[in-house]
Amino acid sequence: MTLLVAVAVLVAAVTHASWNAIAHTIKDQLVAFTLIAGGGTVIGAALACFSPLPEAAAWPYLVASALLHIGYQALLMRSFSLGDFGQMYPIARGTAPLVVTVLAALFVGESLNAWQLAGVVIASAGLVGVALWGIKGSGAHPHWPALLATLATGLSIAAYTVVDGVGVRASGTPLGYIAWLMILEGTLIPAYTFNVHRGALLAQLRPYAARGLLGAALSIVAYGLVLWAQTKAPLAPIAALRESSIIVGAAIGALFFKERFGGPRIAAAGLMVVGIGLMLRAS
């Protein structure tokens, strides 16, 4: 992993946490993800006009990824409706790197050396620690429906990460791949929302339109950078480094949503930094 690739993934981490935070600020999650998905479709259509069509071999992956992304968005909506942003976001992102490591080894033929494997494991442990410690005090009981929804979100992230890692390499055009992915995945949720709200939809969307479109733009930048990085480096270290967005998400939760951070989560964040350092040292 070169410095340029690492910087791109870190920028993606910041923008990803930012668009998730924007979505969380909109009380009606269906409205939030309608704006983000619909805005992504519009931006994707514009990008498609200026990028090559992906190669034929990439289209099965594009379709599969679009379906996985729709499931991911539905699970993320459910997670955000059930729990704190500062807890739900880290758990969702923290479960992905280890799963990606296993899937990439099984289906993509990637292997990690001892340093990289140790880095992925340590970083993932730190990410999960950031999620589980210091949210509502030491006596708080887990909210299992929220945790299960968020773990399922993490599994969907791992699945689409591997699918897109293979698909974007087969596409011959990272820009064309992200454009068509946004087009394919961005229609179902708006269509469902229209069916639910009918004539009242525009009135409900209007107050949040600018915020939602900003979230859509940030989501495309975030994932576009990750897709480009996946053409330049192995999937597992990228997946783990990308999850540094958890630190940004935890900071956003503490600063803007007034959610507790706490000493144990700071220690877990330090553990994550050690893991990332091991991955970059060995790359």
C-alpha positions as CSV (number, residue, x, y, z in Angstrom):
1,M,0.0,0.0,0.0
2,T,1.6,3.2,-1.2
3,L,1.3,6.5,0.7
4,L,-1.1,7.9,-2.0
5,V,-3.4,4.9,-1.6
6,A,-3.3,5.2,2.2
7,V,-4.1,8.9,2.1
8,A,-7.0,8.2,-0.3
9,V,-8.4,5.6,2.0
10,L,-8.1,7.9,5.0
11,V,-9.9,10.7,3.2
12,A,-12.6,8.2,2.3
13,A,-12.9,7.3,6.0
14,V,-13.5,10.9,7.0
15,T,-16.1,11.5,4.2
16,H,-17.8,8.2,5.0
17,A,-18.3,9.0,8.6
18,S,-19.5,12.5,7.6
19,W,-22.3,11.3,5.3
20,N,-23.4,8.7,7.9
21,A,-23.6,11.5,10.5
22,I,-25.6,13.6,8.1
23,A,-28.0,10.7,7.6
24,H,-28.3,10.3,11.4
25,T,-29.3,14.0,11.9
26,I,-32.5,13.4,9.8
27,K,-35.1,12.0,12.1
28,D,-37.0,10.1,9.4
29,Q,-34.4,7.6,8.2
30,L,-36.5,6.7,5.2
31,V,-36.4,10.3,4.1
32,A,-32.7,10.5,4.8
33,F,-31.7,7.5,2.7
34,T,-34.2,8.5,0.0
35,L,-32.3,11.8,-0.5
36,I,-28.9,10.1,-0.3
37,A,-29.8,7.2,-2.6
38,G,-31.7,9.4,-5.0
39,G,-29.0,12.1,-5.1
40,G,-26.4,9.3,-5.6
41,T,-28.4,8.1,-8.6
42,V,-28.4,11.6,-10.2
43,I,-24.7,12.1,-9.6
44,G,-24.0,8.6,-10.9
45,A,-25.9,9.3,-14.1
46,A,-23.8,12.5,-14.6
47,L,-20.6,10.6,-14.0
48,A,-21.6,7.9,-16.4
49,C,-21.8,10.4,-19.2
50,F,-18.1,11.2,-18.8
51,S,-16.7,7.7,-18.0
52,P,-16.2,4.5,-20.0
53,L,-18.8,1.7,-19.7
54,P,-17.5,-1.1,-17.4
55,E,-16.3,-4.3,-19.1
56,A,-18.9,-7.0,-19.5
57,A,-17.2,-9.2,-16.8
58,A,-17.9,-6.6,-14.2
59,W,-21.7,-6.5,-14.6
60,P,-22.6,-9.5,-12.5
61,Y,-20.6,-8.0,-9.7
62,L,-22.3,-4.6,-10.2
63,V,-25.8,-6.2,-9.9
64,A,-24.8,-8.3,-6.9
65,S,-23.2,-5.3,-5.2
66,A,-26.2,-3.1,-5.8
67,L,-28.4,-5.7,-4.1
68,L,-26.0,-5.9,-1.2
69,H,-25.8,-2.1,-0.9
70,I,-29.6,-1.9,-0.7
71,G,-29.6,-4.5,2.1
72,Y,-26.8,-2.5,3.8
73,Q,-28.8,0.7,3.6
74,A,-31.9,-0.9,5.0
75,L,-29.9,-2.4,7.9
76,L,-28.1,0.9,8.5
77,M,-31.4,2.7,8.7
78,R,-32.6,0.1,11.2
79,S,-29.4,0.5,13.3
80,F,-29.5,4.3,13.4
81,S,-33.2,4.2,14.5
82,L,-32.4,1.9,17.4
83,G,-29.1,3.2,18.9
84,D,-26.6,6.0,19.3
85,F,-24.6,7.0,16.3
86,G,-21.4,6.8,18.3
87,Q,-22.1,3.1,19.0
88,M,-23.9,1.8,15.9
89,Y,-21.5,3.3,13.4
90,P,-18.3,1.8,15.1
91,I,-19.8,-1.7,15.4
92,A,-21.0,-1.7,11.8
93,R,-17.6,-0.7,10.5
94,G,-15.6,-2.7,13.1
95,T,-16.9,-6.1,12.1
96,A,-16.0,-5.7,8.5
97,P,-12.2,-6.0,8.3
98,L,-11.8,-9.5,9.8
99,V,-14.6,-10.8,7.6
100,V,-13.1,-9.2,4.5
101,T,-9.8,-10.8,5.4
102,V,-11.4,-14.2,5.5
103,L,-13.5,-13.7,2.3
104,A,-10.6,-12.2,0.4
105,A,-8.4,-15.2,1.3
106,L,-11.2,-17.7,0.4
107,F,-12.5,-16.1,-2.8
108,V,-9.9,-13.7,-4.2
109,G,-6.7,-15.7,-3.4
110,E,-5.1,-12.9,-1.3
111,S,-2.8,-13.8,1.5
112,L,-1.4,-11.7,4.3
113,N,2.1,-11.9,5.9
114,A,2.3,-12.2,9.7
115,W,2.7,-8.5,10.3
116,Q,-0.3,-7.6,8.2
117,L,-2.5,-10.3,9.7
118,A,-1.5,-9.1,13.2
119,G,-2.3,-5.5,12.2
120,V,-5.7,-6.5,10.9
121,V,-6.6,-8.4,14.0
122,I,-5.3,-5.7,16.4
123,A,-7.0,-2.9,14.5
124,S,-10.3,-4.8,14.4
125,A,-10.1,-5.5,18.1
126,G,-9.5,-1.8,18.7
127,L,-12.4,-0.9,16.5
128,V,-14.8,-3.2,18.3
129,G,-13.5,-1.9,21.7
130,V,-14.3,1.7,20.6
131,A,-17.8,0.5,19.8
132,L,-18.5,-1.5,23.0
133,W,-16.9,0.6,25.8
134,G,-17.9,3.8,27.5
135,I,-21.1,4.6,25.7
136,K,-23.6,4.9,28.5
137,G,-21.6,4.0,31.6
138,S,-20.3,0.8,32.9
139,G,-23.7,-0.5,34.1
140,A,-25.4,-0.2,30.8
141,H,-26.9,-3.4,29.3
142,P,-26.5,-4.1,25.6
143,H,-29.5,-3.3,23.4
144,W,-29.5,-6.6,21.5
145,P,-31.9,-5.7,18.7
146,A,-29.7,-2.7,17.9
147,L,-26.5,-4.7,18.2
148,L,-27.8,-7.5,16.0
149,A,-28.9,-5.1,13.3
150,T,-25.6,-3.4,13.4
151,L,-23.6,-6.7,13.2
152,A,-25.7,-7.6,10.2
153,T,-24.8,-4.3,8.7
154,G,-21.1,-5.1,9.2
155,L,-21.5,-8.4,7.5
156,S,-23.2,-6.7,4.5
157,I,-20.3,-4.2,4.4
158,A,-17.8,-7.1,4.3
159,A,-19.8,-8.8,1.5
160,Y,-20.0,-5.8,-0.8
161,T,-16.4,-4.9,-0.1
162,V,-15.2,-8.2,-1.5
163,V,-17.7,-8.2,-4.4
164,D,-16.7,-4.7,-5.4
165,G,-13.0,-5.5,-4.9
166,V,-13.3,-8.1,-7.6
167,G,-15.8,-6.2,-9.8
168,V,-13.9,-2.9,-10.0
169,R,-10.7,-4.8,-11.1
170,A,-12.7,-6.5,-13.8
171,S,-14.4,-3.2,-14.9
172,G,-11.4,-1.5,-16.3
173,T,-12.8,1.9,-15.1
174,P,-13.2,2.7,-11.4
175,L,-15.1,5.9,-12.3
176,G,-17.5,4.0,-14.6
177,Y,-18.0,1.3,-11.9
178,I,-19.0,3.7,-9.1
179,A,-21.2,5.6,-11.5
180,W,-23.2,2.5,-12.5
181,L,-23.2,1.2,-9.0
182,M,-24.9,4.4,-7.8
183,I,-27.4,4.2,-10.7
184,L,-28.3,0.6,-9.9
185,E,-28.6,0.8,-6.1
186,G,-30.2,4.2,-5.9
187,T,-33.7,3.6,-7.2
188,L,-35.3,1.1,-4.9
189,I,-35.4,3.1,-1.7
190,P,-36.8,6.2,-3.3
191,A,-39.4,4.1,-5.1
192,Y,-40.4,2.5,-1.8
193,T,-40.6,5.9,0.0
194,F,-42.8,7.3,-2.8
195,N,-45.1,4.3,-2.4
196,V,-45.3,4.9,1.4
197,H,-45.6,8.7,1.4
198,R,-47.3,9.4,-1.9
199,G,-48.3,13.1,-2.3
200,A,-46.7,14.1,1.0
201,L,-43.2,13.0,-0.1
202,L,-42.0,16.3,-1.6
203,A,-43.1,18.3,1.5
204,Q,-41.2,15.8,3.7
205,L,-38.0,15.9,1.5
206,R,-37.8,19.6,1.0
207,P,-36.5,20.7,4.4
208,Y,-33.6,18.2,4.2
209,A,-32.9,18.4,0.5
210,A,-29.6,20.3,0.7
211,R,-28.4,18.1,3.6
212,G,-29.3,14.9,1.8
213,L,-27.7,15.9,-1.5
214,L,-24.5,16.8,0.4
215,G,-24.6,13.3,2.0
216,A,-25.0,11.7,-1.4
217,A,-22.0,13.6,-2.8
218,L,-19.9,12.6,0.2
219,S,-20.9,9.0,-0.1
220,I,-19.8,8.8,-3.7
221,V,-16.5,10.5,-3.0
222,A,-15.9,8.1,-0.1
223,Y,-16.7,4.9,-1.9
224,G,-15.1,6.1,-5.2
225,L,-11.8,6.5,-3.4
226,V,-12.1,3.1,-1.8
227,L,-12.9,1.4,-5.2
228,W,-9.9,3.1,-6.8
229,A,-7.7,2.0,-3.8
230,Q,-8.9,-1.6,-4.3
231,T,-7.4,-1.6,-7.8
232,K,-4.0,-0.7,-6.3
233,A,-3.7,-2.7,-3.1
234,P,-5.0,-5.9,-1.4
235,L,-8.6,-5.8,0.0
236,A,-8.0,-6.7,3.6
237,P,-5.6,-3.9,4.6
238,I,-7.7,-1.3,2.7
239,A,-10.8,-2.6,4.6
240,A,-9.1,-2.2,8.0
241,L,-7.5,1.2,7.2
242,R,-10.8,2.4,5.9
243,E,-12.4,1.7,9.3
244,S,-10.4,4.5,10.8
245,S,-13.6,6.3,10.1
246,I,-14.7,4.9,13.4
247,I,-12.5,7.4,15.2
248,V,-14.1,10.2,13.1
249,G,-17.6,8.7,13.9
250,A,-16.9,8.5,17.6
251,A,-15.7,12.1,17.6
252,I,-18.8,13.2,15.7
253,G,-20.9,11.4,18.2
254,A,-19.2,13.0,21.2
255,L,-19.0,16.6,19.7
256,F,-22.3,16.9,17.8
257,F,-24.6,14.3,19.3
258,K,-23.3,14.7,22.9
259,E,-22.6,11.0,23.2
260,R,-20.0,9.8,25.7
261,F,-16.6,8.8,24.5
262,G,-14.8,7.7,27.7
263,G,-11.3,6.6,28.6
264,P,-11.7,2.9,27.6
265,R,-12.7,4.0,24.1
266,I,-9.7,6.2,23.8
267,A,-7.5,3.3,24.8
268,A,-9.3,1.2,22.1
269,A,-8.7,3.9,19.6
270,G,-5.0,3.7,20.4
271,L,-5.1,0.0,19.9
272,M,-6.6,0.6,16.5
273,V,-3.8,3.0,15.6
274,V,-1.2,0.4,16.5
275,G,-2.9,-2.2,14.3
276,I,-3.0,0.3,11.3
277,G,0.7,1.1,11.9
278,L,1.6,-2.6,11.7
279,M,-0.3,-2.9,8.4
280,L,1.3,0.1,6.9
281,R,4.8,-0.9,8.2
282,A,4.5,-4.3,6.4
283,S,2.9,-3.0,3.2
